[in-house]
Amino acid sequence: MKGNIWEFHVKEGCERQFMAMNRRTWPDFFMTSPRYRSTDIAKNLDNPRVYVTVDKWDSQEDFEQFNKANRDKYLALEEDHKSLYESARHVGWIDLE
């Protein structure tokens, strides 16, 4: 299993919406793929507006294929998500085996 890691600096006052988007909206979308496993979210204790998400997939290729096949919906969700954070950084992929 592989993990796709992102770091977000969430806008003040948007924390609750950000959590909802990452606990429900993105996972609901990803669950349309049988290769998606789950999403974990962690809040930085030193800076409570910094969050890290880990989307778990069978492989990086599975995510890339899903993203390509569902590009329009992915981009629409991403656009909705952007209003909730000041910055986002793709940290990378990790091996969870």
N, C-alpha and C positions, 0 to 999 in steps of 0.2 A: 504494500500500500504506500502511496505517496501523498505528501501534504503540500499544498499550495499556500504559502504564507504571505500575508499582507499586513502592513502597519498603517493605521489611520490616526490622524489628529482631528478629533471630532470637535465641531463647533460647539461653543458653550450653549447650553440649553437644548442641544439636539441628541444628548446621550440616550435618552429613552427610545427615540425614533430609530437611532442607529442600531441599538440592540435589537429592536423588533425586526428591522430589515435583515439583520444577520442571523437572527434566530428563527425567522419564519419565511420571509420573502425569498431570499437567496436559496435556502435549503429546499423550499417547495419547488422552486424552478429546477434546481439541480437534481432533485429526486425523480425527475422524468427520465433520467439516465439510470440504467441498472448498474452502472460502474461507479456512481457516486456513493460515498459511505456516510459522511457526516461533516458538520462544521463545528469547530470549537472556537470560542471567543474568550480572550483574556484582557483584563483591564490592568494597565500599568499602575502599581500602587504608589509610585513616586509622582506620577502625573496622571490623574484620573480621567483626563480627556484623551489619553493615548490608548488605543486598543490594537490587539493583534488577533487576526483571524487565521485559522488553519482549515482549509477545505480539503477533506480527505477523499481521494480517488484511487481506484485500482492502479492507475498509472497516469503519468503526465500526458501520454498520448490519448488516453480516454477523455481527459478534460479537453484537450485541444480539438479532438474530433467533435465532442459535444458542443463546444464553443463555436466551431465553424458551422455546424449544422443548425445552430440556434442563434446565429449572430445578431439578427435584428432584435430579438427579445433580450439577449444579453446586453446589447448597447442601450436599450430602453431602460432596463433595470439599473444599469451603471449610471445613466443620466439622472435618474431619480435619486440614486444613492449619493451622487456628488454634492447635492445640496446640504448634506448632513456633515460633511467634513471639510477641513481647511486644506489638508494634504493627505496623499496616499502614496505608499511606496511598496512596490512588489519586492519582498525580501528574497523570495526564491522558492525552490522546491526542495523538500527534504524526504529522506527515506524513512518510513515509519515501521519497517520490518524488524 
